[in-house]
Amino acid sequence: MPRQRLTARINPAVLWLALGVVAADAATKWWARHALADRSVHVFGPLRWHLEYNSGISFSINRLSPMVTTVITAVVALVVVVVGLRARRGLATVGFGLLIGGGVGNLVDRLAARPHRVTDFIAVSSFPVFNLADAAITVGFVLLAVAAFRGGGLVSG
C-alpha cells in the first residue's frame, strides 16, 4: 500500500489528544503520590484527594491477578489504538483520543509500579476512588457511544 494512502487514513488529532491525556495523567499521579502519601485533602463538597492503589481494573475487579490484568489491559489498549487512529473527525476523534490516552496512561502507571498497580486519588463521596485516566476513559466511551448512535461510523474506511 502506498505510504500516502496509509498516512491519509491516520487521524493525527487522536494521537495528539491521547498524548496530552497521558502527560496530564502522569503529572497528576506523580503529584498525588508525593502530596498525598500521608494525608487526604478535602477539596469541596463531596470531593477530596485521597491516595489509593488499585491492582485490579475498574472498581478493583481482579485485584488478585495484577499480571493478568496488565496483559489484558495492554491487548485492549493496542486494539483501541489501532482502530482509534483511523477515527472520523468530530466526536469520534475526541472519544478515541480520550479513550486511548486514558488506557495508555493507566497501562504506563501499572507497568512502572512494582507490584503492578494504578495510582488513584480522586474521591467523590462513596464512589470508588479514580484518576484522570479513568475519567478520560469514561468520557471517551460516552462520546463514542453518542457518535455511534448518531450514525455515520466511528472510523474512516
Steps between C-alpha positions, in 0.01 A plus 500: 500500500649840407621704795276795409183288523609350832576836667183657360294254704664587832336779699788685671262692729420173679869444565560855627197492730603158635854623566360802686285275718796268572718798600233661720419163660868428575548847650192474724593150618855614577354791701259269684770249596711780649243744642253245635734230631410570862171690486169557322385848400140622500450712186132600519164331552537124450833536310828413669848391397571158652789278386430132431655236278297259286655175381176405321302677232198728541337472842791278614384202293764223477728636774652157559660464154675829418719346229196356320332840529812666354511265199127536429526878534794511256315291239183709528702824481679378186173412327345838590811684374496314167130574447501847658776646284257471208225696680270727305523868582277643772370309802674178394836679497451636851350174625784284372763753612365494856452123501850429368664760724326368809573137418865564422535726808375225731709237319820705535425559871433127552818393316718751687379386843625201697269328573295580188230744610341832405510821704152630589434821692169666407234414756139613463272404787477120525581441129819293443819708487618566143753707300514729197555206262186330633300819444639531145405138424146555626445826311663354187272197511190721541606719205558191283157366595338832406692509170397141423132572571516802269607267220762537230758272662783566741796434271582590142489224252 
